[in-house]
Amino acid sequence: MKSKKLFFAMIPAIFFAMAACVSLTPKKETPKPDIQKYEADVFFETITMTGLSFSHDESQLLVSSDASGVFNAYAVPIDTSPMRQLTHSSSSSIFIKSYFPQDDRIIYSADNHGNERHHIFIQEENGIVQDLTPGSNTSAKFLGFNKDKNAFWITTNERDPKVFDLYRYDTNGYHRKLIFENRGEYEIVDISPDGRFLALMKTLSNTDRDIFLWDAKSPAEPPRSMSLQPGEIKHGVFAFTPDSRKLIFSTNEHSEYDQAWCMDLSSQKTRPIVQTDWDVWFVSFSDNGRYRVTGINRQARTEVIITDQLDKQGKIEIKGLPPGDISQVTFSASASKMAFYLSDDTSPANLYIVDLKTKKPRKLTNNLNPKIDPSHLVSGHDIRYQSFDGLEIPAILYRPYNASRTNPAPGIIYVHGGPGGQCRHGYIPSIQHLVNHGYTVLAVNNRGSTGYGKTFFHLDDKRHGDVDLKDCIWGRRYMEGLDWIAGEKIAILGGSYGGFMVAAALAFEPEAFDVGIDIFGVTNWVRTLKNIPSWWHAFRKSFYDELGDPSIDEERLQKISPLFHAKNIVKPLLVVQGANDPRVLQSESDEIVEAVRKNGVPVEYVLFPDEGHGFLKRANRIKASQSYLRFLDNHLKNKKEKSKHNS
């Protein structure tokens, strides 16, 4: 279970190096004078897929794809026949949850243009759609089918906007029954396949999170804590074992990193099952329990280990796969087949299927736009540079092929969302678009980022706009030390928390960067923290520990809010926002734009009326990427004067 420190993250960095600043050095790229420059639409017409479910007869896979320009549900036959579009939304994105276990009905979720009030829908085999969770203020989540496949579970906040209750729905007729009324502000995470045990979590602080277990055989009894040791320990829930006898959970009690442990539900005895010097991100199983899948967040990549628990060899090796990250591993009901996505910096997620007898993979999709020559795309290189206090900051460096001492490239510091997100490897169309047009991108994992241990993760607590911003400024120093970088032309770009970092850089360190691109960034922490969406209420204490409680810490929150210091902004600014964003309200962007315009500074504003916290419609993503490039070309690449920077 990932930390809710990622509240402001949604979507999917660079600086003045001294010789000693680099612990890893990027590889040299071979010059390619004939690199073709592609327009934004070419990168975004690459197909994005997510979600994965086998049909009952194991002949096809259910996925969500933006092939139509908006995410819809598609059936992908495993015999490589053409995929079929099953839903036909032209507005709200549809994200699949599952096929039904005995027929071709599908379950999916959708909100209203990014407002994050997701409902759960059933589409019958004849195409008729039913909303199982109606209500203008309702948000709902699908938890899965039970072991007997005659029922499924959904949580909704219809009774109380602040908490989610659990309902059991019959697979035929969809009659529902309230199973658990959430009176303790718990997060409902998982339910055992037999329906007996409910795994809950309660966030006590941003360093302390406990697991609770509710037993349906004793429904009047309150959930009991399963956190065996007192103290500030973060636990999370991965999964119940298919036999419903054990709970696999995460803990950072014994290490800097999240490890996977197993608890016997009858004896409450625990034991470690995966211990490594990186975070264990997920553990899942095939329905029959034979196969276990473990995901590890290793150096901003996902390492997946698939274990056959009936084989002495243990780990399954899938040979013949290209390099990349495996994700969303899914097994057929018979556990004879396995499907997953494989992606890399230069390749979007493609769908693969594996016969578990032969262990041979077959590629079912080619999602990269055929107009793109893959050799023209750029892979990111892992580097580390020293910040102001000597702390090593991890980052991913994307170097244009033709950047050289005689042809230096302008640079962009790219900041992730969060707080607590992570810049990771993978195909990111907006980054490839910018690099293709000659911009170096340094994707920074400043202190406070996920993936580098709990100490690193908490180094920015209540220090936002200060130490994390300094990490970005020293990233610029690293970049300025590269002889193929135009050191006087470096921008900062980020979304959500990264957008806050952009506005903070321009307001608090006005000469540190030459331009800024703020994508739905927080500019007024007081308002944002007072307006946390109701359905995130269970995590409010964690947010306040991370950032500050507006009821008692308003003075400090105003001090770190760029809006109240906008008079200091003197560098060109582009702001991009979704009108339906429930996390960072449109007013955040409206007001910073108005304030900076009063300074006589060039400001551009792109507002999408049909998007929320992150842009899901292809046409909008293309327009946003075009606006980034046009703004950078006008105000950075083509600028003549040399900027002065803080030392």
C-alpha positions in Angstrom: 0.0 0.0 0.0 1.6 3.2 -1.1 1.8 6.1 1.4 -0.9 8.8 1.2 1.9 11.3 1.2 1.2 11.1 -2.5 -2.0 13.0 -2.1 -1.1 15.8 -4.5 0.5 13.5 -7.1 -1.3 12.4 -10.2 0.4 12.1 -13.4 3.1 11.3 -14.3 14.6 18.0 -12.7 18.2 19.7 -13.4 21.3 21.8 -11.8 25.4 23.5 -11.3 27.7 20.7 -10.7 31.0 20.8 -9.1 33.3 17.9 -10.0 32.5 16.1 -6.7 28.7 16.4 -7.1 28.3 13.3 -9.2 28.4 9.8 -7.9 27.0 8.3 -11.1 27.8 9.7 -14.5 25.6 9.6 -17.6 26.6 7.6 -20.6 27.6 9.5 -23.7 25.1 9.4 -26.5 26.2 8.8 -30.0 25.4 11.9 -32.1 22.6 11.4 -34.6 22.5 14.4 -37.0 19.4 13.0 -38.8 17.1 12.9 -35.7 13.6 13.7 -36.8 11.7 16.3 -34.9 8.1 15.1 -34.1 5.1 17.2 -33.2 3.4 16.6 -29.8 0.5 14.7 -31.4 2.9 12.0 -32.7 4.1 11.2 -29.2 0.6 11.2 -27.7 -0.9 9.1 -30.5 1.0 6.3 -29.0 -1.6 4.1 -27.2 -1.8 4.0 -23.5 -3.2 0.9 -21.8 -3.9 0.0 -18.2 -6.0 -2.5 -16.2 -6.0 -6.2 -17.0 -8.5 -9.0 -16.5 -8.9 -12.5 -18.2 -12.3 -13.4 -19.6 -14.0 -16.5 -18.1 -13.0 -18.7 -21.0 -9.4 -17.3 -21.0 -9.7 -16.3 -24.7 -9.3 -12.5 -24.2 -8.2 -9.8 -21.9 -10.1 -6.8 -20.7 -8.1 -3.5 -20.7 -8.6 0.3 -20.7 -7.1 2.0 -23.7 -7.0 5.6 -25.0 -7.0 4.4 -28.6 -10.2 6.5 -29.2 -8.7 9.6 -27.6 -10.5 8.9 -24.3 -10.0 5.9 -22.1 -12.5 3.1 -22.9 -12.8 -0.6 -22.2 -11.5 -3.0 -24.9 -11.3 -6.7 -25.3 -7.9 -8.0 -26.6 -8.1 -11.6 -28.0 -5.1 -13.6 -27.0 -4.9 -15.1 -30.5 -3.7 -11.7 -31.8 -7.1 -10.9 -33.5 -7.9 -7.1 -33.5 -9.0 -5.7 -30.2 -12.7 -4.7 -29.9 -13.9 -1.5 -28.2 -16.6 -2.4 -25.6 -17.5 1.1 -24.3 -17.8 4.3 -26.3 -17.4 7.3 -24.0 -16.3 10.5 -25.7 -16.1 12.5 -22.4 -15.3 10.8 -19.1 -12.5 8.2 -19.0 -13.5 4.6 -18.3 -11.1 2.4 -16.2 -11.8 -1.3 -16.2 -11.9 -3.4 -13.0 -12.8 -6.9 -14.1 -14.6 -9.3 -16.3 -17.3 -11.3 -14.5 -16.1 -14.8 -13.6 -18.7 -16.8 -15.6 -19.6 -14.5 -18.5 -18.5 -11.4 -20.5 -20.1 -8.8 -18.3 -17.6 -6.1 -17.3 -17.1 -3.9 -14.2 -15.6 -0.5 -14.6 -15.2 2.9 -12.8 -15.6 6.4 -14.1 -15.9 9.9 -12.7 -17.3 13.1 -14.1 -14.5 14.9 -16.1 -11.8 14.4 -13.5 -13.8 15.3 -10.3 -12.7 12.0 -8.7 -16.1 11.0 -7.6 -15.8 7.6 -9.1 -18.8 5.4 -9.6 -18.9 1.6 -10.2 -20.7 0.5 -13.4 -21.8 -2.8 -14.8 -22.0 -3.3 -18.6 -24.1 -6.3 -19.5 -23.3 -8.5 -22.5 -25.9 -6.7 -24.5 -24.2 -3.3 -23.8 -26.7 -2.0 -21.3 -24.9 -0.1 -18.5 -26.0 0.2 -14.9 -24.5 2.6 -12.2 -24.3 0.5 -9.0 -23.3 3.6 -6.9 -25.5 6.5 -8.0 -25.4 9.9 -6.3 -23.8 13.2 -7.2 -21.6 13.2 -4.1 -20.8 9.5 -4.0 -17.4 8.0 -4.5 -16.9 4.3 -4.7 -14.2 1.6 -5.1 -14.4 -2.0 -6.3 -12.6 -4.5 -4.0 -13.0 -7.7 -6.1 -15.0 -11.0 -6.2 -15.3 -13.5 -3.5 -13.8 -17.0 -3.7 -17.1 -18.6 -4.8 -17.6 -16.0 -7.5 -21.2 -15.4 -6.6 -20.6 -12.0 -5.1 -18.4 -9.0 -5.2 -17.5 -6.1 -2.8 -17.8 -2.3 -3.3 -17.0 0.4 -0.8 -18.9 3.8 -1.0 -19.0 7.0 1.0 -22.7 7.6 0.4 -23.7 7.4 4.1 -20.9 9.7 5.3 -18.7 11.6 2.8 -15.7 11.2 5.1 -15.6 7.4 5.3 -16.3 4.3 3.1 -18.6 1.5 4.1 -18.4 -2.0 2.6 -21.3 -3.6 0.7 -21.6 -7.1 -0.7 -23.3 -7.4 -4.2 -24.8 -10.6 -5.7 -23.3 -11.3 -9.2 -26.9 -12.0 -10.4 -29.4 -9.2 -9.8 -26.9 -7.0 -7.9 -28.8 -7.2 -4.7 -26.6 -5.6 -2.1 -26.1 -5.9 1.7 -24.2 -3.6 4.1 -21.4 -5.7 5.5 -19.3 -3.2 7.5 -20.4 0.3 8.6 -17.2 2.3 9.1 -17.5 4.2 12.3 -13.8 4.5 13.0 -12.5 6.5 10.1 -10.6 3.4 8.8 -9.3 2.9 5.3 -10.9 -0.3 4.0 -8.0 -2.0 2.0 -8.9 -5.6 1.3 -11.2 -8.5 2.2 -10.3 -12.2 2.5 -11.5 -14.3 -0.4 -13.9 -16.2 1.9 -15.4 -12.9 3.0 -14.6 -13.4 6.7 -11.8 -10.9 7.4 -11.6 -7.3 6.5 -8.2 -5.6 6.5 -8.3 -2.0 7.6 -5.7 0.7 8.1 -5.7 3.8 10.3 -3.2 6.6 9.8 -2.1 8.0 13.1 0.6 10.3 11.7 2.8 10.4 8.7 5.2 8.0 10.4 2.7 5.7 12.1 0.1 3.6 10.4 -1.6 0.6 12.0 -3.4 -2.4 10.5 -6.8 -3.5 12.0 -8.7 -6.7 11.3 -12.5 -7.1 11.5 -14.0 -10.6 11.7 -17.4 -11.0 10.1 -18.1 -13.9 12.5 -18.1 -11.4 15.3 -19.7 -8.4 13.6 -20.5 -6.5 16.8 -16.9 -6.6 17.9 -14.8 -3.5 16.8 -11.8 -4.1 14.6 -8.7 -5.2 16.5 -5.3 -3.8 16.0 -2.8 -6.2 14.4 0.2 -3.9 14.9 2.1 -5.9 17.4 4.8 -3.4 18.3 4.1 0.1 19.7 5.9 3.1 18.3 6.1 5.0 15.0 6.0 2.2 12.5 4.3 2.3 9.1 2.4 -0.7 8.1 0.5 -1.4 4.9 -1.7 -4.2 3.5 -0.7 -6.1 0.4 -3.1 -9.0 0.2 -4.8 -12.0 1.8 -3.5 -15.3 0.7 -6.0 -17.2 -1.5 -6.8 -19.6 1.3 -7.8 -16.7 3.6 -5.5 -17.9 6.3 -2.8 -15.3 6.1 -2.3 -11.6 5.6 0.6 -10.3 3.7 1.6 -6.8 4.9 4.3 -4.2 4.7 6.3 -2.8 7.6 9.3 -0.5 8.0 9.8 -1.6 11.6 13.0 -3.5 10.9 14.6 -1.5 8.0 14.8 1.8 6.2 12.6 0.2 3.6 9.2 -1.4 3.4 9.5 -5.2 3.7 6.9 -7.8 3.1 5.8 -9.9 6.1 3.2 -12.7 6.6 0.8 -13.0 9.5 -1.0 -16.2 10.4 -4.6 -15.0 11.1 -5.3 -17.7 13.7 -2.1 -17.5 15.7 -1.1 -13.9 14.8 2.5 -15.1 14.4 4.5 -13.1 11.8 7.5 -13.9 9.7 9.3 -12.0 6.9 8.9 -13.2 3.3 10.7 -10.5 1.3 13.5 -8.4 2.8 15.6 -6.2 0.5 17.4 -2.8 0.6 14.6 -1.3 -1.5 10.9 -0.8 -0.9 8.6 -3.8 -1.5 5.7 -2.2 -3.4 3.2 -5.0 -3.8 2.6 -8.7 -3.3 -0.2 -10.6 -5.1 -1.2 -14.2 -5.9 -2.9 -16.3 -8.6 -6.4 -17.4 -7.5 -5.2 -20.9 -6.7 -2.3 -19.6 -4.6 0.4 -21.3 -6.6 2.0 -18.2 -8.0 3.2 -15.2 -6.0 4.1 -11.9 -7.6 6.4 -9.4 -5.7 7.2 -5.9 -6.9 10.2 -4.0 -5.7 10.9 -0.3 -6.3 14.6 -0.5 -7.2 16.3 2.7 -8.4 13.1 4.2 -9.9 12.3 0.9 -11.7 9.9 -1.9 -10.8 11.6 -5.2 -10.4 9.0 -8.0 -10.5 9.7 -11.5 -9.1 7.3 -14.3 -10.0 7.5 -17.3 -7.7 6.1 -20.8 -8.3 5.4 -22.0 -4.7 5.1 -25.6 -5.8 8.4 -25.7 -7.6 11.8 -26.1 -5.9 13.3 -23.7 -8.4 11.0 -21.0 -7.0 11.6 -18.0 -9.2 10.1 -18.2 -12.7 12.3 -16.9 -15.5 10.5 -15.5 -18.6 13.1 -15.5 -21.3 13.0 -13.5 -24.5 11.6 -10.3 -23.1 13.1 -6.9 -24.1 14.5 -4.7 -21.3 11.9 -2.9 -19.2 9.5 -2.9 -16.3 6.8 -5.5 -15.8 3.6 -4.3 -14.3 0.0 -5.4 -13.5 0.7 -9.2 -13.6 -2.6 -11.1 -13.9 -3.3 -14.8 -14.0 -6.2 -16.7 -15.6 -8.6 -18.5 -13.4 -6.9 -21.9 -14.2 -3.5 -20.3 -13.6 -2.3 -21.7 -16.9 -1.7 -18.3 -18.4 -0.2 -15.0 -17.2 -0.5 -11.6 -18.7 1.3 -8.3 -17.9 2.5 -5.0 -19.4 6.1 -4.3 -20.2 7.4 -0.7 -20.7 10.6 1.3 -20.8 11.7 4.9 -21.4 11.5 4.4 -25.1 8.6 2.0 -25.2 5.0 2.5 -23.9 3.4 -0.4 -22.0 2.8 -3.3 -24.3 0.7 -6.3 -23.4 2.2 -9.8 -23.2 0.8 -13.2 -22.4 2.8 -16.2 -21.2 1.9 -19.9 -21.2 3.0 -21.0 -17.8 3.9 -24.5 -19.1 6.4 -23.3 -21.7 7.3 -20.0 -20.0 7.4 -18.4 -23.5 6.0 -14.8 -23.8 3.9 -13.5 -26.7 3.6 -9.8 -27.4 -0.1 -8.9 -28.1 0.2 -5.1 -28.8 2.6 -2.7 -30.4 1.5 0.6 -28.8 4.2 2.9 -30.0 3.0 5.2 -32.8 4.5 3.7 -36.0 5.3 7.2 -37.1 8.1 7.3 -34.5 11.5 5.8 -35.2 12.3 4.2 -31.8 16.0 5.0 -32.2 15.0 8.7 -32.1 13.8 8.3 -28.5 16.1 8.8 -25.5 16.6 6.6 -22.4 17.1 8.2 -19.1 20.3 7.7 -17.1 20.4 7.4 -13.3 22.7 10.0 -11.7 23.2 11.4 -8.3 24.4 14.9 -7.4 25.2 16.5 -4.1 22.9 19.1 -2.6 23.7 22.1 -0.4 24.3 20.0 2.7 26.1 17.1 0.9 23.1 14.9 0.7 23.1 12.9 -2.5 20.0 13.5 -4.6 18.9 10.8 -7.1 17.7 11.9 -10.5 17.1 10.7 -14.1 18.9 12.6 -16.9 17.5 12.7 -20.4 20.1 14.0 -22.9 19.2 15.0 -26.4 21.3 13.1 -29.0 22.8 16.2 -30.6 23.6 18.1 -27.4 27.4 18.8 -27.3 30.0 21.4 -26.3 29.5 23.1 -29.6 25.7 22.7 -29.6 24.7 23.1 -25.9 21.2 22.3 -25.0 18.9 24.3 -22.7 17.8 22.4 -19.6 14.6 21.6 -17.6 14.4 20.6 -14.0 11.4 18.3 -13.8 9.8 17.9 -10.4 7.3 15.1 -9.6 4.0 15.3 -7.7 3.4 14.3 -4.2 4.7 15.4 -1.8 6.4 12.1 -1.6 6.1 11.0 -5.3 9.0 9.8 -7.4 10.3 10.4 -10.9 10.5 7.0 -12.5 11.6 5.3 -15.6 9.0 4.7 -18.3 7.6 6.2 -21.5 6.6 9.8 -20.8 5.4 11.5 -24.0 5.8 15.0 -22.7 9.5 14.3 -21.7 10.2 12.6 -25.0 8.6 15.6 -26.9 10.8 18.1 -25.1 14.0 16.1 -25.4 13.3 15.5 -29.1 13.2 19.2 -29.6 16.5 19.7 -28.0 15.8 20.2 -24.3 17.8 18.2 -21.6 15.5 17.0 -18.8 16.7 16.2 -15.3 13.9 14.5 -13.4 14.8 15.1 -9.7 13.9 13.0 -6.7 14.5 15.7 -4.1 14.5 14.8 -0.4 11.0 13.6 0.6 10.7 11.4 -2.4 9.5 7.8 -2.2 11.9 4.9 -2.8 15.1 5.9 -1.0 14.3 4.9 2.6 12.1 6.4 5.4 14.8 8.8 6.6 15.1 10.4 3.1 11.3 10.3 2.8 10.8 12.5 5.9 13.6 15.0 5.4 11.3 17.6 3.9 8.5 17.3 6.6 7.3 20.9 7.3 10.3 22.2 5.3 8.6 22.5 1.9 9.7 25.4 -0.2 13.0 25.3 1.6 15.3 22.2 1.6 13.4 20.5 -1.2 13.7 23.7 -3.3 17.4 23.9 -2.5 17.8 20.3 -3.9 16.3 21.6 -7.1 18.6 24.7 -7.2 21.6 22.5 -6.6 20.3 20.3 -9.4 20.7 23.3 -11.7 24.2 23.7 -10.5 24.9 20.1 -11.5 23.5 20.8 -14.9 25.5 24.0 -15.4 28.6 21.9 -14.8 27.9 19.8 -17.9 29.8 21.2 -20.9 26.9 20.2 -23.3 24.3 22.3 -21.3 23.4 25.9 -22.0 23.8 26.8 -18.4 22.2 30.2 -18.7 19.0 28.6 -20.1 17.4 26.4 -17.5 13.7 26.1 -16.7 11.8 24.4 -13.8 8.7 22.4 -14.6 6.4 20.3 -12.5 2.8 19.2 -11.8 0.8 19.2 -8.5 3.4 19.3 -5.7 5.9 19.8 -8.5 3.8 22.8 -9.7 4.1 24.2 -6.1 7.9 23.8 -6.4 7.8 25.8 -9.7 5.9 28.7 -8.1 8.0 28.5 -4.9 11.2 28.7 -7.0 10.0 31.8 -8.9 8.7 33.5 -5.7 11.3 32.6 -3.1 14.4 32.3 -5.3 13.5 34.7 -8.2 16.8 34.4 -10.1 17.3 30.7 -9.6 15.6 29.7 -12.8 15.0 31.4 -16.1 11.3 30.4 -16.6 8.7 28.2 -14.9 5.9 25.9 -16.0 3.4 25.3 -13.1 1.0 22.4 -13.9 -2.0 22.5 -11.4 0.4 23.5 -8.6 -0.5 24.4 -5.0 0.0 28.2 -4.5 -2.0 28.7 -1.3 -1.4 25.9 1.3 -3.9 27.3 3.8 -6.8 27.0 1.3 -5.6 23.7 -0.1 -5.3 22.0 3.3 -8.6 23.3 4.4 -10.2 21.9 1.3 -8.9 18.4 1.3 -11.6 16.2 -0.4 -14.0 14.7 2.1 -13.1 11.1 0.9 -9.5 11.7 2.0 -10.5 12.4 5.6 -8.8 9.3 7.0 -5.5 10.7 5.9 -5.9 14.3 7.0 -3.7 13.9 10.1 -0.9 12.5 7.9 -1.1 15.6 5.5 -1.0 17.9 8.5 2.1 16.2 9.9 3.7 16.5 6.5 2.7 20.1 5.7 1.1 21.7 8.7 -2.3 22.1 10.3 -4.0 25.2 8.9 -5.9 25.7 12.2 -2.7 26.2 14.2 0.0 26.7 11.6 -1.5 29.2 9.3 1.3 31.8 9.6 4.0 29.2 8.5 1.7 27.9 5.7 1.3 31.5 4.4 5.0 31.9 4.6 5.6 28.9 2.2 2.7 29.7 -0.1 3.9 31.4 -3.3 0.6 33.3 -3.8 1.4 35.6 -0.9 4.9 36.3 -2.3 3.9 36.6 -6.0 5.2 40.2 -6.1 8.7 38.6 -6.2 8.2 36.7 -9.4 10.1 38.3 -12.3 10.6 35.3 -14.7 8.1 34.2 -17.3 5.5 31.7 -16.1 3.2 29.2 -17.8 0.3 27.8 -15.7 -1.8 24.8 -16.8 -4.9 23.7 -14.9 -8.0 21.5 -15.0 -11.2 23.2 -14.0 -12.6 20.1 -12.1 -9.5 19.5 -10.0 -10.7 18.5 -6.5 -7.2 18.5 -5.0 -5.7 21.7 -6.3 -8.6 24.0 -6.9 -8.7 26.2 -10.1 -8.6 29.3 -7.9 -5.0 28.3 -7.0 -4.0 28.9 -10.6 -6.4 31.8 -11.3 -5.0 33.8 -8.5 -1.3 33.2 -9.1 -1.8 34.2 -12.8 -3.6 37.4 -11.8 -0.9 38.3 -9.2 2.0 37.7 -11.6 0.4 39.6 -14.4 0.4 42.7 -12.1 4.2 42.5 -12.0 4.3 43.0 -15.8 5.9 39.6 -16.2 5.0 37.4 -19.2 2.3 34.9 -18.0 0.4 32.3 -20.1 -2.6 30.3 -18.8 -4.1 27.1 -20.2 -7.3 26.0 -18.6 -9.0 22.7 -19.5 -12.8 22.8 -18.6 -13.1 19.0 -18.8 -10.1 17.8 -16.8 -9.2 17.3 -13.1 -6.0 16.6 -11.3 -4.1 15.2 -14.4 -5.1 15.3 -18.0 -6.6 12.1 -19.4 -8.0 13.2 -22.7 -5.5 12.8 -25.5 -6.4 16.1 -27.2 -5.8 18.0 -24.0 -2.5 16.2 -23.3 -1.4 17.2 -26.8 -2.4 20.8 -26.3 -0.6 20.9 -22.9 2.6 19.5 -24.3 2.5 21.9 -27.3 2.1 24.8 -24.8 5.1 23.7 -22.8 7.3 23.6 -25.9 6.0 26.8 -27.4 6.5 28.6 -24.1 10.0 27.3 -23.7 11.0 28.1 -27.2 9.7 31.7 -26.8 11.0 32.5 -23.4 14.0 30.2 -22.9 15.7 28.7 -26.0 15.5 32.0 -28.0 16.3 34.4 -25.2 19.4 36.5 -25.7 20.4 37.9 -22.3 22.3 35.9 -19.7 20.5 35.5 -16.4 22.1 36.0 -13.0 21.7 33.1 -10.6 22.1 32.8 -6.8 25.4 31.2 -5.9 
